[in-house]
């Protein structure tokens, strides 16, 4: 061994199914999202598992836009570029299907928690009923 550590920089070019523009704040502030690449890696893993498009409902949010949303929290992981809300047609259509996917996601590295309208699951395995009516059939994922 030569003592050098192998490192790899992960960028948008590593993900054939996602573009930075999908994660841009929808308010028109034109803030370019430099999303946490572990989050994108997990979303790509979901895409690979089901072979279906992962539709991003919400990625990065500027503070002003986040504050305008009913039910959003002040320190949202969306602001920190560590969260996304997404859905997969035919996969997240029911609470039971969302729970199945969420149980799989929570086992992936660096996931902090996942939630949907009806349920929240934490990395430590605890879960509870969770009311998030604005989510529809989407799942929220936050990474560490």
N, C-alpha and C positions, 0 to 999 in steps of 0.2 A: 504494500500500500504506500502511496506517496504522501499521505497525510492530508490531501485535499478532500474536502467534502463535496460530494455531488449535489448540486442544487438545480432546481428547474423553476423558471419563472412561468407562471400560468397567466395567460392573457386571453382576451376575447377570441383570438385566433385559434385557441385550443378547443373551442366549442362550435361545432358545425351547425347546431340548431338554435343558437341564440345570438342576438346582436345587442349592443349597448342601448340602442334606441328603444328597445322593448321595455327597458327599465327606467326610462327618463320620466321626470316629474311631469304629470299631465297639466300643470297649471300654466305652462307656457314660459316659465322662468328660464328655460334653455340651459338649465344646469345639467351638465353631462355626468351621468352616473359612472363612478369608478367603483362598481359594486365589489363586495367581498367575493373573491373567486371561489371560495369554498361553497358559498351559496349557489353559484352558477354550476359548479361541479355536481352538487346534489340534484339540482333541477335537471341536469343532463342525465344523471343516473335514473331519474324517474322516466325521462323520455326513452332511454335505452330499455328500461324494464318493460314498458308497455308498448313501445313502438308507435306511439301516438304523440301528436303535438302537445306540448305543455304551454298553455296559454297564460301569459302574464297579465293579471288583472291590476296589480299594483306593485311597483318596484321601489325606486327611490322617491322620496317625498321631501321637498324643502320644508323648513319649519312652518312657514306661512300657510302652505297648502295643507300640511298635516293638521295644523290647528283649526283649519276650516272644516274638517271632517268630523261629523257627529260620532262620538264614541272612540275617537283616536286618543292615544295617550301622549303626553308632552314629550317624553323621552323615547319615542318609538324607535324600534330597530330599523324602520324604513328610513328614518333621517340619517342613521348611522351607516346606511348602505349594507345592512346585514339582515334584511328581511324581504320577503316577497309573498304576495298572494297569487295563487295560480289555480287553474282548473284543468282537468283532462276530460274531454268528452267521453262518456261511457265508463269512466273510471271514478269520478268524484260526484256522480249524479245522486247518490243516496248517502245518508249518514253512515250506514254500515260499510259501504265501499270506501268512504273517506277514512273511516276508522282503520280499515285494513291497510290502506296506503300509509296512513300516519304511523301505524305500528312499525311498518317497514322503514320509513324515513328516520324515525327516532333512533334506530340502531346504527345509522350512518355516523361517521366522525363529525365532531364539532356542532352537532345540532343541539340547540338550547331548549326549544320547545316547538310544538306544532299545535295549531288549533283550527277549528272550523265552527260553523254554527251548530252547536250541540255538544261539543267535546273539546277538551284541551288535554294534551299529553306532554309531560315534562321528561327531560333526559334521565332523571332519576327513576322513571317508571311510574310516578304518581300521575293520576288523572282525575278529572272531574267533569261534570256537566258544565257547559260553558255557553252562554247566550251571546252570539255575535250575529245578529240578524242582517247586517250589511254584507255578510260574506257570501250569501247564496250557496252555491255548490263549490265554492273555492276553499282552499286550504292555505293557511298562513304558516310560513316557516321562518324561524329566527335561528341564526347561527351564532356561535360564541365568538 
